[in-house]
């Protein structure tokens, strides 16, 4: 196997199985920070071994076994160190028996990799990562790292912050959890509510990265999106009376239903107005609508995730872009903006306003966002502004916006679509020749 092939295999397995591996090791060691370190050591060994020896028949089990062996080594080193400290204390006349002891019995991989405990492991991992002792920002960054398997760069792009900031948050969070000796377990019912908001936010960001990748060559990362959907279903079973849990699950199902139509055979993005809606997953749409109905039936009203799901439902049930209920979508975005205001929500509202009332009305909203510099480092704002300017016939300005969006875009597939938009603007209004 080539080095590139081996590394690609490691990356694929890690993306899918990292949360389960870290969770199983955390259950085994009882030490969250140690488990993440052990998993990273196993990953590093795989990057050396798999390209040379080939991918093992059970890649996840291989990684877990290596992590377990590293754990045993750590236990033995700790026991020897504690024995030395006790011996030194006795020599100094401080007395006391040795505090160390034999390394714990090594359990087999089969016991660690118990399929009946995998969901509990990942869920416990999420609740530990989202412990109230951590800041909100640290909870999100840490959980994306250890549960979602995202790199620091990917997390930084998702939150529009520097990579160094993400790395510092993760390091600080792990040290805080270790110092506080937070147990690895799903918290009791009376503690779950305090952590649920952060857990939902983290799962949402994982899904968002999966549904619209900020970097790489693929527009959609199905493994990440599927993991978020799975975790959403686990949460829905664990907290059945919380409407936002079901609203989030509805959003995932209704959004993922459109995945088959969002890319062409060559992987290039397909705009909404050009998608073959017959390719959309009708089973996922039915599941999403059922989850949204469940959220509404609880009787406390829809929250931010439920409102987003209602917007996704408008798209899912429409037979075409023209038949979409854009007036309702505008109203839902207005409600969402009051409940959970953000520049991205406002930008999406502008798109809906364009479809309902025309590009001039939408451009006024986008220009206010431009003046605020809230999305200065995001390709989203120049993309939308470029499209609005093109619709208004202001092609020279549209060209400049698409060029800016291309420069800010980190995803190859999305960049190709932006380059097509720029080429279309240039075709309709070519640049003046240099003099």
C-alpha positions in Angstrom: 0.0 0.0 0.0 1.2 3.5 -0.8 1.8 6.0 2.0 -1.0 8.1 0.6 -3.4 5.2 0.6 -2.5 4.1 4.1 -2.9 7.6 5.4 -6.2 8.0 3.7 -7.4 4.7 5.3 -6.3 6.0 8.8 -8.1 9.3 8.2 -11.3 7.5 7.2 -11.3 5.1 10.1 -10.5 7.9 12.5 -13.3 10.1 11.3 -15.8 7.4 11.8 -14.6 5.6 14.9 -12.6 8.2 16.9 -15.5 9.0 19.4 -16.1 5.3 20.1 -12.4 4.7 20.5 -11.9 7.6 22.9 -15.1 6.7 24.8 -14.1 3.1 25.2 -10.6 4.1 26.4 -12.2 6.6 28.8 -14.4 3.9 30.3 -11.4 1.6 30.6 -9.1 4.1 32.2 -11.5 6.4 34.0 -9.4 9.3 32.8 -10.9 11.5 30.0 -7.7 13.4 29.2 -5.6 10.3 29.3 -8.0 8.5 27.0 -7.8 11.2 24.3 -4.0 11.2 24.5 -4.0 7.4 24.2 -6.2 7.5 21.2 -3.9 10.1 19.6 -0.9 7.8 20.2 -2.7 5.0 18.6 -3.5 7.2 15.6 0.1 8.2 15.3 1.2 4.6 15.3 -1.4 3.7 12.6 0.0 6.5 10.4 3.3 4.7 10.5 2.2 1.1 10.5 -0.7 0.9 8.1 1.1 2.4 5.0 3.8 -0.2 5.6 1.9 -3.3 6.6 -1.5 -2.6 5.2 -4.9 -1.8 6.8 -5.8 -4.4 9.5 -9.0 -6.5 9.1 -10.5 -4.7 12.1 -9.1 -1.2 11.9 -11.1 0.2 14.9 -10.2 -2.8 17.0 -6.5 -2.3 16.1 -6.6 1.3 17.2 -8.4 0.4 20.4 -5.9 -2.4 21.2 -2.9 -0.1 20.7 -4.6 2.5 22.9 -5.3 -0.1 25.6 -1.6 -1.3 25.5 -0.5 2.3 25.9 -2.9 2.6 28.9 -1.4 -0.5 30.5 2.1 1.0 30.0 0.9 4.2 31.7 -0.6 2.3 34.6 2.6 0.4 35.1 4.7 3.6 35.0 2.4 5.2 37.5 2.5 2.2 39.8 6.3 2.2 39.7 6.5 5.9 40.3 4.2 5.7 43.3 6.2 2.8 44.7 9.3 4.9 44.4 7.7 7.9 46.2 6.5 5.6 49.0 10.0 4.1 49.4 11.5 7.6 49.5 9.0 8.6 52.2 9.9 5.6 54.3 13.6 6.4 54.0 12.9 9.9 55.1 11.1 8.6 58.2 7.6 9.8 57.1 6.2 6.2 57.3 3.2 5.0 55.5 2.6 2.1 53.2 3.2 2.3 49.5 0.5 4.1 47.7 1.0 2.3 44.5 -0.1 -1.2 43.5 -0.1 -3.6 40.7 -1.4 -2.4 37.3 -5.1 -3.1 36.8 -6.0 -6.3 35.1 -6.0 -5.9 31.3 -9.3 -6.6 29.8 -9.6 -7.9 26.3 -10.5 -5.8 23.3 -13.8 -7.7 23.1 -14.8 -6.4 26.5 -13.8 -2.8 25.7 -15.4 -2.9 22.3 -18.8 -3.9 23.6 -21.4 -2.8 21.0 -24.1 -2.5 23.7 -22.0 0.2 25.4 -20.9 2.2 22.4 -23.8 4.7 22.5 -23.4 5.1 26.3 -19.6 5.7 25.8 -20.1 8.4 23.2 -22.9 10.0 25.1 -20.9 10.0 28.3 -18.0 11.5 26.3 -20.2 14.3 25.2 -21.6 15.1 28.6 -18.0 15.1 30.1 -16.8 17.4 27.3 -19.8 19.7 28.0 -19.3 19.8 31.8 -20.4 23.2 33.4 -17.0 23.6 34.9 -15.8 24.5 31.3 -16.6 27.7 29.5 -19.1 27.3 26.7 -16.4 27.9 24.0 -14.2 25.2 25.6 -17.0 22.7 25.8 -17.8 23.1 22.1 -14.1 23.0 21.0 -13.3 20.0 23.1 -16.3 18.0 22.1 -15.8 18.6 18.5 -12.2 17.4 18.9 -12.8 14.2 20.9 -16.3 13.3 19.7 -16.5 14.7 16.2 -12.9 14.0 15.3 -12.5 17.4 13.8 -9.1 19.0 13.5 -8.3 22.3 15.2 -8.3 24.0 11.8 -11.8 22.7 11.0 -13.1 23.8 14.3 -11.6 27.3 13.8 -13.2 27.6 10.4 -16.6 26.6 11.8 -16.4 29.3 14.4 -14.5 31.9 12.4 -11.7 32.1 15.0 -7.9 31.6 14.9 -6.6 28.0 15.1 -4.3 28.9 17.9 -7.4 30.0 19.9 -9.0 26.6 19.4 -5.9 24.7 20.4 -5.5 26.8 23.6 -9.2 26.1 24.5 -8.8 22.4 24.1 -5.6 22.2 26.1 -7.0 24.3 28.9 -10.3 22.3 28.9 -8.5 18.9 29.3 -6.3 20.3 32.1 -9.4 21.6 33.9 -11.3 18.3 33.6 -8.2 16.4 34.9 -7.7 18.8 37.8 -11.4 18.6 38.8 -11.4 14.8 38.5 -14.6 14.8 36.5 -16.0 11.2 36.4 -16.6 9.5 33.0 -20.3 8.8 33.1 -23.7 10.0 31.8 -24.8 12.5 34.5 -28.0 11.8 36.5 -31.2 13.2 35.3 -31.2 16.3 37.5 -27.8 17.4 36.1 -28.5 16.8 32.4 -30.5 19.9 31.7 -27.6 22.2 32.6 -25.4 20.5 30.0 -28.0 19.7 27.3 -27.8 23.1 25.6 -24.0 22.7 25.0 -24.4 19.1 23.9 -27.1 20.1 21.3 -24.9 22.9 20.1 -21.9 20.6 19.6 -24.0 18.0 17.7 -25.4 20.8 15.6 -21.9 22.1 14.7 -20.7 18.5 13.8 -23.7 18.1 11.5 -23.1 21.6 9.9 -19.5 20.7 9.2 -20.7 17.4 7.7 -23.4 19.0 5.5 -21.3 21.8 4.2 -17.6 21.0 4.7 -15.4 24.1 5.3 -12.3 22.5 3.8 -11.2 19.5 1.7 -12.4 18.3 -1.6 -15.9 17.0 -0.7 -18.9 19.3 -0.3 -20.6 16.9 2.1 -18.9 14.7 4.7 -21.5 11.9 5.1 -19.6 10.3 8.0 -19.8 13.4 10.2 -23.4 14.1 9.3 -24.4 10.5 9.9 -22.6 10.6 13.3 -24.5 13.8 14.3 -27.8 12.1 13.2 -27.0 9.1 15.3 -26.2 11.2 18.3 -29.4 13.1 17.8 -31.4 9.9 17.9 -29.5 8.8 21.1 -30.4 12.2 22.7 -34.0 11.9 21.6 -34.2 8.6 23.4 -32.5 9.9 26.5 -34.4 13.2 26.8 -37.8 12.4 25.2 -39.7 15.4 26.7 -37.3 18.2 25.4 -38.7 19.8 22.2 -35.3 21.1 21.1 -33.8 17.6 21.0 -36.6 16.5 18.6 -36.3 19.8 16.7 -32.6 19.2 16.2 -33.2 15.7 15.0 -35.9 17.0 12.6 -33.5 19.5 11.2 -30.9 16.8 10.6 -33.3 14.5 8.9 -34.8 17.2 6.7 -31.5 18.6 5.7 -29.8 15.2 5.1 -32.8 14.2 2.9 -31.6 16.6 0.3 -28.0 15.3 0.3 -28.5 13.0 -2.8 -29.5 16.0 -4.9 -26.9 18.4 -3.7 -23.9 17.0 -5.7 -23.5 15.8 -9.3 -21.9 12.5 -10.3 -18.4 14.2 -10.3 -19.0 15.6 -6.8 -19.6 19.2 -7.9 -22.3 21.1 -6.0 -25.7 21.4 -7.6 -27.6 24.7 -6.7 -31.1 24.3 -5.2 -32.9 25.5 -8.3 -31.2 22.9 -10.4 -31.5 19.9 -8.1 -33.5 16.8 -9.1 -36.0 16.6 -6.2 -36.8 13.1 -7.2 -33.4 12.1 -5.7 -34.3 13.5 -2.3 -34.8 10.9 0.4 -38.5 10.7 1.1 -38.0 8.4 4.1 -35.8 11.0 5.7 -38.3 13.7 5.0 -41.1 11.6 6.7 -38.8 11.0 9.7 -37.9 14.7 9.9 -41.6 15.8 9.7 -42.5 13.3 12.4 -39.7 14.5 14.7 -40.9 18.1 14.1 -44.5 17.2 14.9 -43.2 15.5 18.1 -41.3 18.7 19.1 -44.4 20.8 18.5 -46.7 18.4 20.3 -44.7 18.6 23.6 -46.4 22.0 23.9 -43.6 24.4 24.9 -43.2 25.9 21.4 -40.4 25.5 18.9 -36.9 26.7 19.8 -34.1 27.7 17.5 -33.5 24.2 16.2 -37.2 23.6 15.7 -37.5 26.8 13.7 -34.6 25.8 11.5 -36.3 22.5 11.0 -39.5 24.2 10.0 -37.6 26.2 7.4 -36.1 22.9 6.1 -39.5 21.4 6.0 -40.7 24.2 3.7 -38.0 23.3 1.2 -38.5 19.5 1.6 -42.2 19.6 0.8 -42.0 22.0 -2.2 -42.0 20.6 -5.7 -39.8 23.4 -7.0 -38.1 26.6 -6.0 -40.9 28.7 -7.4 -43.6 26.8 -5.5 -41.7 27.1 -2.2 -43.5 29.1 0.5 -40.9 31.9 0.7 -43.2 34.2 2.7 -43.4 31.6 5.5 -39.6 31.1 5.3 -39.1 34.9 5.8 -41.3 34.8 8.8 -39.5 31.8 10.3 -36.2 33.5 9.8 -37.5 36.7 11.5 -38.6 34.6 14.5 -35.3 32.7 14.5 -33.4 36.1 14.4 -35.3 37.2 17.5 -34.7 34.0 19.4 -31.1 33.3 18.3 -29.7 36.3 16.5 -26.6 35.8 14.4 -25.1 37.2 11.2 -25.6 33.9 9.4 -29.3 33.9 10.3 -29.6 37.4 9.0 -27.8 36.5 5.8 -30.1 33.5 5.2 -33.1 35.8 5.8 -31.7 38.0 3.1 -31.7 35.1 0.7 -35.3 34.3 1.5 -36.3 38.0 1.2 -34.7 38.0 -2.3 -36.9 35.0 -3.3 -40.0 36.6 -1.8 -39.6 40.3 -2.6 -36.7 40.7 -5.0 -32.9 41.3 -4.8 -33.1 45.0 -4.1 -34.8 44.4 -0.7 -32.3 41.6 0.1 -29.3 43.7 -0.8 -30.2 46.3 1.8 -30.0 43.6 4.5 -26.7 42.3 3.2 -25.2 45.8 3.0 -25.9 46.3 6.7 -24.1 43.0 7.4 -21.2 44.2 5.2 -21.0 47.5 7.1 -20.9 45.6 10.5 -17.9 43.4 9.4 -19.5 40.5 11.3 -18.7 38.0 8.5 -15.5 39.7 7.2 -13.6 36.4 7.0 -16.4 34.2 5.6 -17.0 33.4 2.0 -20.8 33.4 2.7 -21.4 37.1 2.6 -19.5 37.9 -0.6 -21.2 34.9 -2.3 -24.7 36.1 -1.5 -23.8 39.7 -2.2 -22.3 38.7 -5.6 -25.5 36.8 -6.6 -27.7 39.7 -5.6 -25.6 42.2 -7.5 -25.6 40.0 -10.5 -29.4 39.8 -10.4 -29.5 43.6 -10.3 -27.2 43.8 -13.3 -24.3 45.3 -11.3 -21.8 42.9 -12.8 -18.5 44.6 -12.1 -19.4 44.7 -8.4 -20.6 41.1 -8.6 -17.3 40.1 -10.1 -15.4 41.6 -7.2 -17.6 39.8 -4.7 -17.2 36.4 -6.3 -13.4 36.9 -6.5 -13.4 37.7 -2.8 -15.6 34.7 -2.0 -13.2 32.4 -4.0 -10.2 33.7 -2.0 -12.0 32.9 1.3 -13.3 29.5 0.3 -11.5 26.5 1.8 -13.6 23.8 0.1 -12.6 22.7 -3.4 -16.0 21.7 -4.6 -17.6 24.9 -3.4 -14.7 26.9 -4.9 -15.4 25.3 -8.3 -19.1 26.5 -8.1 -18.0 30.0 -7.2 -15.6 30.0 -10.2 -18.5 29.0 -12.4 -20.5 31.9 -11.1 -17.6 34.3 -11.7 -17.2 32.9 -15.3 -20.9 33.5 -15.9 -20.6 37.1 -14.8 -17.5 37.6 -17.0 -19.3 36.1 -19.9 -22.2 38.5 -19.6 -19.9 41.5 -18.9 -16.3 40.9 -19.9 -13.5 42.9 -18.4 -12.4 46.0 -20.3 -9.0 45.4 -22.0 -5.9 46.7 -20.3 -4.6 49.9 -21.7 
